[in-house]
Amino acid sequence: MSLAGDAPAPGVAVKLSLVWFFALGSLGCIFPFYSLFLATEGGLSGAQVGVVMAVPALVSIFCQGPWGQLADRTGARSRVVALLAIGTAVTCLALALPTHFAGFVIATAAMAIFSAAFIPNTMALTLAQIHDATGRLFGRIRVWGTIGFAITVTSFPFLVAKWQEWTGGAAAGPTDP
């Protein structure tokens, strides 16, 4: 049993840094560009985009608590984080399926059931694993999520354009998501 202030097991900080890097990096491919996608590809009006973009915040009010309770009561924090990651990934893929406003609201709500609780549960998992009384190690681990997010936000549009060139798809213009 570890006491607060004990060093984590070797490799734990590296593994958690990778979790944060890939978790927030993958979210960086979706969230900053989703409203643009809804307006251009989804054909939604500005008001409809606003409603869809408000859905994750609304869903998070109801979903974060139960996921946290599940992780805390079962002691299976890493499994809950893995389930949330898989659920977020699968439901993010489903965001491309709707063709009308109601479908986007439903798909976004389904995604938010998992994604809204993902970061808080990953934070709880990290803090439970590292026992960092000073917060320095947590900061060094968590910053990798910010780096992953920054990398994907800045590179994703370029990579999509290159993918379209390579596959023979339409060339991306200045407003083409």
Protein Blocks (a to p, Z undefined) as FASTA:
>chain_A
ZZehiacdehklmmmmmmmmmmmmmmmmmmmmmmmmmmmmnopafklmmmmmmmmmmmmm
mmmmmmmmmmmmnopmmlmmmmmmmmmmmmmmmmmmpmbfklmmmmmmmmmmmmmmmmmm
mmmmmmmmnopanommmmmmmmmmmmmmmmmmmmmmmmmmmmmmmnopacddfklZZ
